[in-house]
Amino acid sequence: MAIERTFSIIKPDATKRNLTGKINAKFEEAGLRIVAQKRIQMTMEQAGQFYAVHKERPFYGELCEFMVSEPVVVQVLEGEGAILKNREVMGATNPADAADGTIRKEFALSVGENSVHGSDAPETAAEEIAFFFSGLEIVG
């Protein structure tokens, strides 16, 4: 597998409960390196732009409100097959369906408050990384 980069967000429900270190440890234990990371307070405008793909869906407004409710940690993860590996470490969107040992199984509160976001494809990863980071901020 090729070395690739993916984008990750540690969401408000997790930062509020001080789970950033525990979540990052799971990424690192899976062989992913954190090559860029920052804690931010997302604005409603940023949330709206970032989640624009969901604009027509009924949960869009609630999702944006949630993402601005507390700080988030945005980061770039790097490693062999990073996109798939990150998604495996995160677990299924619904924590009830997530495998044991995954982030969502251990830390998610609900389908909506599921602690993490991760890119689903190389194109999405590139777009999401560029949304929050300049090339100079990625060090690896």
Backbone as a printed PyTorch tensor [residue, N CA C, xyz], in Angstrom:
tensor([[[  0.8280,  -1.1930,   0.0000],
         [  0.0000,   0.0000,   0.0000],
         [  0.8680,   1.2500,   0.0000]],

        [[  0.3600,   2.2740,  -0.6040],
         [  1.0950,   3.5320,  -0.7000],
         [  0.9090,   4.3720,   0.5580]],

        [[  1.9080,   5.1960,   0.8260],
         [  1.7970,   6.1810,   1.9020],
         [  0.8410,   7.2600,   1.4080]],

        [[ -0.1580,   7.5610,   2.2090],
         [ -1.1030,   8.6080,   1.8460],
         [ -1.4730,   9.4200,   3.0710]],

        [[ -2.1670,  10.5120,   2.8130],
         [ -2.6250,  11.3910,   3.8920],
         [ -4.1350,  11.4260,   3.9060]],

        [[ -4.6730,  11.5730,   5.1010],
         [ -6.1070,  11.7080,   5.2640],
         [ -6.3800,  12.7990,   6.2840]],

        [[ -7.6170,  13.2350,   6.3080],
         [ -8.0320,  14.3030,   7.2080],
         [ -8.8880,  13.7260,   8.3200]],

        [[ -8.7310,  14.2910,   9.5040],
         [ -9.4720,  13.8320,  10.6710],
         [ -9.9250,  15.0290,  11.4950]],

        [[-11.0930,  14.9150,  12.0790],
         [-11.5610,  15.8950,  13.0750],
         [-11.9070,  15.1330,  14.3430]],

        [[-11.3930,  15.6100,  15.4500],
         [-11.8690,  15.1470,  16.7550],
         [-12.9680,  16.1390,  17.1180]],

        [[-14.1890,  15.6340,  17.1880],
         [-15.3920,  16.4610,  17.2700],
         [-15.6580,  17.0170,  18.6810]],

        [[-16.6030,  17.9710,  18.7620],
         [-16.8940,  18.6390,  20.0340],
         [-17.2340,  17.7160,  21.1990]],

        [[-17.9670,  16.6310,  20.9520],
         [-18.3180,  15.7450,  22.0620],
         [-17.0770,  15.1180,  22.6820]],

        [[-16.0360,  14.8980,  21.8870],
         [-14.8010,  14.2930,  22.3900],
         [-13.8810,  15.3250,  23.0260]],

        [[-13.7540,  16.5160,  22.4040],
         [-12.8700,  17.5250,  23.0030],
         [-13.4340,  17.9970,  24.3390]],

        [[-14.7400,  18.0670,  24.4220],
         [-15.3950,  18.4920,  25.6760],
         [-15.0700,  17.5310,  26.8220]],

        [[-14.8800,  16.2600,  26.4890],
         [-14.5980,  15.2450,  27.5110],
         [-13.1040,  14.9240,  27.6210]],

        [[-12.2600,  15.7860,  27.0420],
         [-10.7950,  15.6230,  27.1220],
         [-10.3090,  14.2750,  26.5940]],

        [[-10.8300,  13.8710,  25.4510],
         [-10.4620,  12.5820,  24.8670],
         [ -9.4390,  12.6950,  23.7400]],

        [[ -8.9480,  13.8840,  23.4690],
         [ -8.0270,  14.0860,  22.3480],
         [ -6.8260,  13.1530,  22.4320]],

        [[ -6.1820,  13.0690,  23.5640],
         [ -5.0010,  12.2200,  23.7220],
         [ -5.3090,  10.7470,  23.5250]],

        [[ -6.4330,  10.2810,  24.0730],
         [ -6.8090,   8.8710,  23.9280],
         [ -7.1280,   8.5370,  22.4710]],

        [[ -7.7830,   9.4630,  21.7740],
         [ -8.1090,   9.2370,  20.3650],
         [ -6.8350,   9.2540,  19.5260]],

        [[ -5.9670,  10.2210,  19.7800],
         [ -4.7030,  10.2740,  19.0340],
         [ -3.8700,   9.0230,  19.2710]],

        [[ -3.8960,   8.4840,  20.4760],
         [ -3.1480,   7.2580,  20.7710],
         [ -3.6530,   6.1100,  19.9010]],

        [[ -4.9410,   6.0300,  19.6660],
         [ -5.4980,   4.9710,  18.8080],
         [ -5.0020,   5.1180,  17.3660]],

        [[ -4.9510,   6.3700,  16.8680],
         [ -4.4220,   6.5860,  15.5250],
         [ -2.9640,   6.1340,  15.4520]],

        [[ -2.1800,   6.5540,  16.4280],
         [ -0.7510,   6.2410,  16.4190],
         [ -0.5010,   4.7440,  16.6010]],

        [[ -1.2790,   4.0950,  17.4510],
         [ -1.1300,   2.6450,  17.6440],
         [ -1.4350,   1.8770,  16.3580]],

        [[ -2.2730,   2.4690,  15.4990],
         [ -2.6240,   1.8320,  14.2250],
         [ -1.5830,   2.1310,  13.1400]],

        [[ -0.5450,   2.8760,  13.4920],
         [  0.5140,   3.1670,  12.5310],
         [  0.3430,   4.4610,  11.7690]],

        [[ -0.6080,   5.2920,  12.1750],
         [ -0.7990,   6.5880,  11.5390],
         [  0.0060,   7.6560,  12.2810]],

        [[  0.6340,   8.5450,  11.5180],
         [  1.3980,   9.6470,  12.1010],
         [  0.5830,  10.9210,  11.9790]],

        [[  0.5840,  11.7230,  13.0200],
         [ -0.0810,  13.0230,  12.9800],
         [  0.9410,  14.0170,  12.4390]],

        [[  0.7210,  14.4850,  11.2010],
         [  1.6930,  15.3720,  10.5610],
         [  1.2370,  16.8370,  10.5500]],

        [[  0.0250,  17.0830,  11.0070],
         [ -0.4810,  18.4440,  11.2060],
         [ -1.6480,  18.3440,  12.1750]],

        [[ -1.7360,  19.3390,  13.0580],
         [ -2.8120,  19.3040,  14.0480],
         [ -2.9960,  20.6880,  14.6390]],

        [[ -4.2600,  21.0740,  14.8230],
         [ -4.5540,  22.3110,  15.5490],
         [ -5.9540,  22.2340,  16.1470]],

        [[ -6.0750,  22.8830,  17.2860],
         [ -7.3540,  22.9840,  17.9850],
         [ -7.9650,  24.3110,  17.5750]],

        [[ -9.1840,  24.2690,  17.0800],
         [ -9.8470,  25.4840,  16.6140],
         [-11.2820,  25.5460,  17.1310]],

        [[-11.8210,  26.7400,  17.1310],
         [-13.2540,  26.9290,  17.3680],
         [-13.8440,  27.2230,  15.9990]],

        [[-14.5030,  26.2540,  15.4200],
         [-15.0670,  26.4170,  14.0880],
         [-16.1930,  27.4510,  14.1290]],

        [[-16.2680,  28.2830,  13.0980],
         [-17.3630,  29.2440,  12.9820],
         [-18.5200,  28.5760,  12.2430]],

        [[-19.6880,  29.1830,  12.3250],
         [-20.8490,  28.6550,  11.6050],
         [-20.5960,  28.7120,  10.0950]],

        [[-19.9100,  29.7420,   9.6320],
         [-19.5890,  29.8410,   8.2100],
         [-18.6670,  28.7010,   7.7770]],

        [[-17.6440,  28.4150,   8.5670],
         [-16.7410,  27.3010,   8.2510],
         [-17.4930,  25.9730,   8.2400]],

        [[-18.3020,  25.7470,   9.2660],
         [-19.0560,  24.4920,   9.3500],
         [-19.9840,  24.3520,   8.1430]],

        [[-20.6480,  25.4330,   7.7880],
         [-21.5530,  25.4070,   6.6410],
         [-20.8340,  25.0830,   5.3420]],

        [[-19.6550,  25.6750,   5.1520],
         [-18.8740,  25.4010,   3.9380],
         [-18.3320,  23.9770,   3.9510]],

        [[-17.7950,  23.5660,   5.0920],
         [-17.1910,  22.2450,   5.1780],
         [-18.2140,  21.1400,   4.9290]],

        [[-19.4070,  21.2970,   5.4740],
         [-20.4470,  20.2810,   5.3400],
         [-21.4640,  20.6070,   4.2370]],

        [[-21.0950,  21.4710,   3.2930],
         [-22.0060,  21.8820,   2.2140],
         [-22.5630,  20.6930,   1.4290]],

        [[-21.8020,  19.6140,   1.3450],
         [-22.2530,  18.4160,   0.6370],
         [-23.5560,  17.8690,   1.2550]],

        [[-23.7990,  18.1930,   2.5200],
         [-24.9960,  17.7050,   3.2170],
         [-26.1050,  18.7660,   3.3070]],

        [[-25.9450,  19.8630,   2.6030],
         [-26.8500,  21.0140,   2.7520],
         [-28.3310,  20.6710,   2.5730]],

        [[-28.6310,  19.7580,   1.6950],
         [-30.0330,  19.4010,   1.4240],
         [-30.5680,  18.3170,   2.3640]],

        [[-29.7260,  17.8140,   3.2300],
         [-30.1570,  16.7290,   4.1200],
         [-30.7680,  17.3110,   5.3970]],

        [[-31.6950,  16.6030,   6.0030],
         [-32.4160,  17.1510,   7.1600],
         [-31.5360,  17.4320,   8.3860]],

        [[-30.3960,  16.7700,   8.4960],
         [-29.5430,  16.9490,   9.6730],
         [-28.4940,  18.0520,   9.5180]],

        [[-28.4530,  18.7200,   8.3620],
         [-27.4150,  19.7080,   8.0700],
         [-27.3110,  20.8040,   9.1320]],

        [[-28.4220,  21.4360,   9.4610],
         [-28.4030,  22.5270,  10.4440],
         [-27.9440,  22.0550,  11.8130]],

        [[-28.4530,  20.9210,  12.2230],
         [-28.0700,  20.3480,  13.5180],
         [-26.5830,  19.9890,  13.5350]],

        [[-26.0840,  19.4510,  12.4250],
         [-24.6700,  19.1010,  12.3190],
         [-23.7930,  20.3450,  12.4500]],

        [[-24.1550,  21.4000,  11.7440],
         [-23.3710,  22.6430,  11.8240],
         [-23.3960,  23.2160,  13.2340]],

        [[-24.5570,  23.2330,  13.8520],
         [-24.6740,  23.7330,  15.2390],
         [-23.7850,  22.9230,  16.1790]],

        [[-23.8070,  21.6210,  16.0270],
         [-22.9850,  20.7550,  16.8620],
         [-21.5020,  21.0490,  16.6740]],

        [[-21.0700,  21.1990,  15.4310],
         [-19.6450,  21.3880,  15.1510],
         [-19.0980,  22.7210,  15.6460]],

        [[-19.9520,  23.6840,  15.9170],
         [-19.4950,  24.9700,  16.4680],
         [-19.7250,  25.0610,  17.9780]],

        [[-20.2740,  24.0230,  18.5730],
         [-20.6570,  24.0540,  19.9880],
         [-19.4720,  24.0250,  20.9590]],

        [[-18.3620,  23.4750,  20.5460],
         [-17.1400,  23.3470,  21.3510],
         [-15.9640,  23.3550,  20.3810]],

        [[-14.7500,  23.5200,  20.8860],
         [-13.5870,  23.4130,  20.0010],
         [-13.4910,  22.0210,  19.3790]],

        [[-12.8150,  21.9580,  18.2390],
         [-12.5110,  20.6950,  17.5670],
         [-11.0080,  20.6380,  17.3340]],

        [[-10.5050,  19.4410,  17.0710],
         [ -9.1050,  19.2690,  16.6910],
         [ -9.1030,  18.7540,  15.2670]],

        [[ -8.5380,  19.5780,  14.3670],
         [ -8.4130,  19.1630,  12.9720],
         [ -6.9840,  18.6710,  12.7730]],

        [[ -6.8430,  17.6180,  11.9840],
         [ -5.5050,  17.0570,  11.8230],
         [ -5.3490,  16.3020,  10.5110]],

        [[ -4.0900,  16.1470,  10.1410],
         [ -3.7250,  15.3600,   8.9690],
         [ -2.9780,  14.1320,   9.4750]],

        [[ -3.4500,  12.9740,   9.0420],
         [ -2.8340,  11.7060,   9.4090],
         [ -2.1470,  11.1350,   8.1770]],

        [[ -1.0070,  10.5100,   8.3940],
         [ -0.2330,   9.9630,   7.2890],
         [  0.1690,   8.5250,   7.6010]],

        [[  0.1720,   7.6890,   6.5790],
         [  0.6100,   6.3130,   6.7490],
         [  0.2140,   5.4690,   5.5540]],

        [[  0.5970,   4.2080,   5.5990],
         [  0.2230,   3.2850,   4.5290],
         [ -1.2880,   3.0860,   4.5530]],

        [[ -1.9200,   3.3370,   3.4100],
         [ -3.3660,   3.1750,   3.3270],
         [ -4.1000,   3.9880,   4.3820]],

        [[ -3.6600,   5.2140,   4.6150],
         [ -4.1550,   6.0320,   5.7310],
         [ -5.6690,   6.2360,   5.7200]],

        [[ -6.2570,   6.4030,   4.5550],
         [ -7.6980,   6.6730,   4.4990],
         [ -8.4840,   5.4810,   5.0370]],

        [[ -8.2120,   4.3090,   4.5150],
         [ -8.9060,   3.1020,   4.9710],
         [ -8.5600,   2.7830,   6.4250]],

        [[ -7.2900,   2.9080,   6.7790],
         [ -6.8750,   2.6060,   8.1430],
         [ -7.5750,   3.5310,   9.1410]],

        [[ -7.6560,   4.8230,   8.8060],
         [ -8.3500,   5.7670,   9.6850],
         [ -9.8110,   5.3760,   9.8540]],

        [[-10.4560,   4.9960,   8.7720],
         [-11.8670,   4.6260,   8.8470],
         [-12.0670,   3.3540,   9.6860]],

        [[-11.1160,   2.4380,   9.5950],
         [-11.1820,   1.2340,  10.4300],
         [-11.0250,   1.5850,  11.9060]],

        [[-10.0960,   2.4650,  12.2140],
         [ -9.8460,   2.8700,  13.6090],
         [-11.0400,   3.6380,  14.1690]],

        [[-11.6910,   4.4520,  13.3100],
         [-12.8690,   5.2060,  13.7620],
         [-14.0260,   4.2770,  14.0790]],

        [[-14.2780,   3.3040,  13.2270],
         [-15.4250,   2.4200,  13.4000],
         [-16.6510,   2.9580,  12.6810]],

        [[-17.7080,   2.1840,  12.6790],
         [-18.9560,   2.5520,  12.0050],
         [-19.5310,   3.8430,  12.5740]],

        [[-20.2120,   4.6020,  11.7210],
         [-20.8120,   5.8790,  12.1310],
         [-21.7230,   5.6910,  13.3340]],

        [[-22.5200,   4.6500,  13.3190],
         [-23.3880,   4.3380,  14.4530],
         [-22.5580,   3.5370,  15.4630]],

        [[-22.3220,   4.0960,  16.6470],
         [-21.4860,   3.3860,  17.6130],
         [-22.0160,   2.0050,  17.9820]],

        [[-23.3180,   1.7860,  17.8640],
         [-23.8910,   0.4650,  18.1560],
         [-23.4100,  -0.5790,  17.1550]],

        [[-23.0500,  -0.1320,  15.9450],
         [-22.5770,  -1.0380,  14.9030],
         [-21.0570,  -1.1100,  14.8210]],

        [[-20.3710,  -0.2780,  15.5850],
         [-18.9060,  -0.2020,  15.5130],
         [-18.2620,  -1.4020,  16.1960]],

        [[-17.1400,  -1.8130,  15.6510],
         [-16.4020,  -2.9520,  16.2150],
         [-15.7540,  -2.5740,  17.5370]],

        [[-15.5920,  -3.5570,  18.4050],
         [-14.9100,  -3.3380,  19.6780],
         [-13.5170,  -2.7880,  19.4310]],

        [[-13.1010,  -1.8750,  20.2810],
         [-11.7730,  -1.2900,  20.1830],
         [-11.6860,  -0.0720,  19.2880]],

        [[-12.7540,   0.2170,  18.5310],
         [-12.7300,   1.4030,  17.6660],
         [-13.0660,   2.6500,  18.4870]],

        [[-12.7180,   3.7900,  17.9260],
         [-12.9590,   5.0680,  18.6010],
         [-14.4410,   5.2510,  18.8790]],

        [[-15.2650,   5.0170,  17.8780],
         [-16.6980,   5.2610,  18.0630],
         [-17.3290,   4.2770,  19.0440]],

        [[-16.8730,   3.0460,  19.0600],
         [-17.4090,   2.0770,  20.0190],
         [-17.0720,   2.5100,  21.4450]],

        [[-15.8450,   2.9880,  21.6440],
         [-15.3960,   3.3580,  22.9860],
         [-15.8540,   4.7340,  23.4410]],

        [[-15.9410,   5.7080,  22.5150],
         [-16.1180,   7.0890,  22.9540],
         [-17.3740,   7.7910,  22.4530]],

        [[-17.9910,   7.3400,  21.3660],
         [-19.1460,   8.0430,  20.8070],
         [-20.3280,   8.0110,  21.7710]],

        [[-21.0860,   9.0910,  21.7710],
         [-22.2870,   9.1810,  22.6070],
         [-23.5390,   8.7880,  21.8290]],

        [[-23.5070,   8.9780,  20.5050],
         [-24.6620,   8.6900,  19.6530],
         [-24.2090,   8.7130,  18.1970]],

        [[-25.1310,   8.5000,  17.2760],
         [-24.8120,   8.5750,  15.8540],
         [-24.3320,   9.9860,  15.5100]],

        [[-24.9780,  10.9970,  16.0660],
         [-24.6030,  12.3890,  15.7960],
         [-23.3530,  12.8240,  16.5380]],

        [[-23.2410,  12.4140,  17.7800],
         [-22.0700,  12.7620,  18.5980],
         [-21.1400,  11.5510,  18.6040]],

        [[-20.4760,  11.3610,  17.4520],
         [-19.6990,  10.1330,  17.2780],
         [-18.1820,  10.3540,  17.3430]],

        [[-17.7820,  11.4560,  17.9390],
         [-16.4000,  11.7490,  18.3480],
         [-15.3930,  12.0760,  17.2550]],

        [[-15.5220,  11.5260,  16.0650],
         [-14.5240,  11.7550,  15.0240],
         [-15.1480,  11.8200,  13.6290]],

        [[-14.4240,  12.4950,  12.7560],
         [-14.7330,  12.5320,  11.3250],
         [-13.4710,  12.1170,  10.5980]],

        [[-13.6220,  11.4130,   9.4920],
         [-12.4730,  11.0680,   8.6630],
         [-12.8470,  11.0670,   7.1960]],

        [[-11.9200,  11.4610,   6.3640],
         [-12.1470,  11.4780,   4.9130],
         [-12.4660,  10.0770,   4.4090]],

        [[-13.2640,  10.0290,   3.3290],
         [-13.6900,   8.7310,   2.7950],
         [-13.0310,   8.3480,   1.4750]],

        [[-12.2330,   9.2540,   0.8940],
         [-11.5940,   8.9670,  -0.4000],
         [-10.4160,   9.9230,  -0.5870]],

        [[ -9.4870,   9.5940,  -1.4680],
         [ -8.3320,  10.4730,  -1.6940],
         [ -8.7140,  11.8990,  -2.0990]],

        [[ -9.7230,  12.0260,  -2.9580],
         [-10.1440,  13.3570,  -3.4060],
         [-10.7320,  14.1590,  -2.2480]],

        [[-11.5500,  13.5170,  -1.4450],
         [-12.1410,  14.1670,  -0.2840],
         [-11.0590,  14.5630,   0.7080]],

        [[-10.1140,  13.6790,   0.9440],
         [ -9.0120,  13.9660,   1.8700],
         [ -8.2520,  15.2060,   1.4210]],

        [[ -7.9310,  15.2910,   0.1370],
         [ -7.1900,  16.4510,  -0.3800],
         [ -7.9840,  17.7340,  -0.1750]],

        [[ -9.2740,  17.7070,  -0.4680],
         [-10.1300,  18.8940,  -0.2940],
         [-10.2320,  19.2890,   1.1730]],

        [[-10.4530,  18.3150,   2.0440],
         [-10.6360,  18.6060,   3.4630],
         [ -9.3450,  19.1060,   4.1100]],

        [[ -8.2170,  18.5160,   3.7190],
         [ -6.9310,  18.9840,   4.2460],
         [ -6.7090,  20.4380,   3.8250]],

        [[ -6.9320,  20.7320,   2.5610],
         [ -6.7190,  22.0920,   2.0470],
         [ -7.6780,  23.1020,   2.6720]],

        [[ -8.8360,  22.6580,   3.1170],
         [ -9.8110,  23.5570,   3.7450],
         [ -9.2500,  24.1380,   5.0460]],

        [[ -8.4960,  23.3360,   5.8050],
         [ -8.0170,  23.7570,   7.1220],
         [ -6.5160,  24.0190,   7.2220]],

        [[ -5.7280,  23.5050,   6.2820],
         [ -4.2690,  23.6060,   6.4090],
         [ -3.6170,  24.1240,   5.1370]],

        [[ -2.5840,  24.9420,   5.3290],
         [ -1.7140,  25.2980,   4.2000],
         [ -0.6290,  24.2310,   4.1300]],

        [[  0.0210,  24.1280,   3.0010],
         [  1.0970,  23.1520,   2.8520],
         [  2.2110,  23.3310,   3.8730]],

        [[  2.4510,  24.5760,   4.2960],
         [  3.5060,  24.8540,   5.2620],
         [  3.2050,  24.3010,   6.6590]],

        [[  1.9430,  24.0510,   6.9290],
         [  1.5530,  23.5510,   8.2590],
         [  1.6620,  22.0410,   8.3760]],

        [[  1.8980,  21.3590,   7.2760],
         [  1.9770,  19.9020,   7.2890],
         [  3.4350,  19.5060,   7.3200]],

        [[  3.8300,  18.8880,   8.4190],
         [  5.2350,  18.5450,   8.6310],
         [  5.3400,  17.0560,   8.8810]],

        [[  5.9770,  16.3480,   8.0020],
         [  6.0900,  14.9230,   8.2130],
         [  7.1040,  14.3750,   7.3100]]])
